[in-house]
Amino acid sequence: MIQAEISSIMPFFIVRDVPSSLAFYEERFGFEIIFKGPEPNDIFFGIVRRGGAAIILKAVGVDPVPNGTRDIGCGIARWDAYLHVPDPDALAAEYASRGVEFFQPLKDNDDGLRGFEVKDADGYVLFFGRPVSQIMPNNVLQSTKS
């Protein structure tokens, strides 16, 4: 049987105000707005993209509920999205130059990942990073440290 391709996955974030959220992702995180609508004077749905990563934003009249608000204060399940970045050091430098506030700074974390965390305008936590080491096709562990 031929396996059909799945090209991407997009987190779906409930936001307070779609135009404000779109502007935040564009101005702060360097994402491109690829859809806003459904009508120019009634924007309650939008999609932003940067490289192969995209996020859906929608206002539905309820407050956002980021994972961190449901994490019982342990801090172990606060990410709302993981965005794979081959060079998190370079992206962290770009974001610092844009004045982005880091929720967690660039570091190698306890999960074996190198990256950083930021919060968006609605409190969603995004992790940008990559594994410190990865399993290659021949089952050999390869370090990806910078």
Sequence and secondary structure as in RCSB ss.txt:
>XXXX:A:sequence
MIQAEISSIMPFFIVRDVPSSLAFYEERFGFEIIFKGPEPNDIFFGIVRRGGAAIILKAVGVDPVPNGTRDIGCG
IARWDAYLHVPDPDALAAEYASRGVEFFQPLKDNDDGLRGFEVKDADGYVLFFGRPVSQIMPNNVLQSTKS
>XXXX:A:secstr
           EEE S HHHHHHHHHHHH  EEEEEEEETTEEEEEEEEETTEEEEEE  SS    GGGGSTT S
SS EEEEEE S HHHHHHHHHHTT  EEEEEEE TTSEEEEEEE TT  EEEEEEESEEE TTS EEE   
